[in-house]
Structure formats: structure tokens, C-alpha cells
Amino acid sequence: MAQTIFVCATLLLMAFDICSDDCKFVMKTQRECLKNGISYSMGSMWKDEDCYSCYCGNVTAICCSEYVQPPEVPRNCEAVFDRGICTYKIYRKDNHDILCN
């Protein structure tokens, strides 16, 4: 039984690692996971305010970023992270009303 749990936890961590290089563990007790003062039950999944997808499992609790780092940005542009849609937008440095191509 313990070996099965270990294998499942390892596979879960590998799946998160494939999706993202930016993961962090969440505080966990025997019955729940705690993140930013909010309690989550075992088996629950949620998205936090920093665009991380989180999972509260029996063995581990982890949050991984869903967004991808922006591609190389032209020198006259800059990447700005939009938390509303969890992605980067690339704007001209001299005018943030104009998106770079």
C-alpha cells in the first residue's frame, strides 16, 4: 500500500514538472491543505490569485504555475503579466496601449 502511494505521488509530481518549472508545495495536515489561510479538502483542486493550479492530495499538496514565460521580447518592447488571464502581453515600451507583434 505504501509503495503504491509513493508511486502515485511520484507520477503526480512528474506530471506537474512536465507542465511547469515553477511549482511549490502547500502546507498540508492529515485532513486538509492550507494556502494563504484558506482550507482545502483532500482531493480538491483550485487556482490561486497568482495563477497557480493547486492540488490537495492524500500524500502531497502542490501548486504549479499555468502560464508560460514570454518568448524573447524585442528591445523596444516589454512583457507585462496580466493576472486576469494568467498570461503575458508584450507592449511597446514607449506606449503600453500598443501591443508588439
Steps between C-alpha positions, in 0.01 A plus 500: 500500500773749597690416182188567289451838666867587440475405131180705456654804672812472284292483182296801611814703566645396163179610326520842665869524415434435132241778494697757692840581643342718767336288770477539875375280777199596712467450875312177567352330805348151520155633402552816294733732314555862601595781263487867593276423798245311290424134570458251210374143539688194376457445127409861428652708221499878475666793329655761728532877460850466350385277211620175657297180463496316830419147610443368852580129499518234769880492481601841373362844427649707222439812291652552155490800272277474195653778301792476262788744512485744210711433191795722426375857510621760246714777654234767444237288681441355845298209638229587752326222695120521493367321811146521369574251223825350640716581201757752383418776258783671314468877469717771352714658770412852391124432480323229699189548289675339202569125491819381335471250218 
